[in-house]
């Protein structure tokens, strides 16, 4: 849309009178045009302080601040959802997996039932206040399934393994009380077996046809058959119970075990006797992303400026009036200094912003005007630019529009190491004078791995 489509103008109109109509179109301009125009108009407003001009400059700055806040929101979502497997995450994953693997030993009192015994004490991903209750709930369910026959291992086939024998001294059929008979105590009672507490055996005087049908070895009791070893607790746990219940661990820990504000989801899987626990981020809102980044960077050295970015994000959201351009300036200064977040900018912004920052610091106002693509906006800005602007620069003065810091920023904003290395080689070829300082800037950003070894000397 152009000015004529917005309402029409007379070619003889004063250029300043076009500003109110143009101001209503600001939101339709590209973010690049808004950025270039905002800085040029801020310069013009400082020279010619007309109210319409100042109002238009403020409107541009406010739109720029709004755009920048949206970019940072995109950055925060991207960064917060990046999977960075820190020692704390690895320790918590491995600890939870170990606790599940030890559940059979815990039932037999061979290992500690406390989840806290398996994970780092400093882990912020779990709610330590509920872990004891959670552990008890899991163990109670496991014991009930083991003892009460709520699993497939308690089938008629297990009765075939019971150690049935005829006692010639007591003249009765007996089974020694052990874990196998305990698991089948209800079936034994239904078959007419009685528990002898003193001798600790199950016995019956007679074996009817139903018993012989359910306990095939009953027909051989007089031959003293060798008992068949029953399935062990650990075999039953890993072979039957855990594969059927592994998803319940994910649900229980996600619903009840996570620490407050933790945006991770726990996923439990089992392969044979090995349990794996993996963290997956599920951050869906900027608010959740901000909370995650505060947790991640709030208590450590903020080398990449993430806590400053979070602070500036809040300021940009509420930027208005004359202060809007200053909030944008602060955001740009942070990005020009650190640059770590540029890699996560929306692709459509990342493609032009590093070069824009160099222009912002080094170019003539007129040269910045030439970068504006919207014809109406470029025409108005150019007409309002003072004559002496052709002989002035925005600070600091430079002969070249590319600075080592800006070039390093553009390299660091590329996704992936291969793209960073590719652009670094282009910079070495096209900007040999700035290249040594570019290398220095990249080293400060922790990107030494992309620099050729010969250039590190």
Secondary structure, DSSP 8 states (H G I E B T S, - for coil): --HHHHT---TTS-GGGGHHHHHTTGGGS-HHHHHHHHHHHHHHHHHS--HHHHHHHHHHHHHHHHHHHHHHHHHHHHHHTS----HHHHHHHHHHHHHHHTHHHHHTTSS---GGGTS-TT--SB-TTTHHHHHHHHHHHHHHHHHHT-STTSSHHHHTTS-EEEETTTTEEEEE-SHHHHHTHHHHHHTT-EEETTTTEEEES---HHHHHH-GGGGGGGG---------HHHHIIIIIHHHHHHHHHHHIIIIIB-TT--EEEEEEEETTEEEEEEEE---SHHHHHHHHHHHHTTS--TT-HHHHHHHHHHHHT--GGGHHHHHHHHHHHHHH--GGGGGS-HHHHHHHHHHHHHHHHSBHHHHHTT---HHHHHHHHHHS-GGGGG-BSSS--SSS--HHHHHHHHHTSSSHHHHHHHHHHHHHH-HHHHHHHHHHHHHTT-GGGS-GGGG-
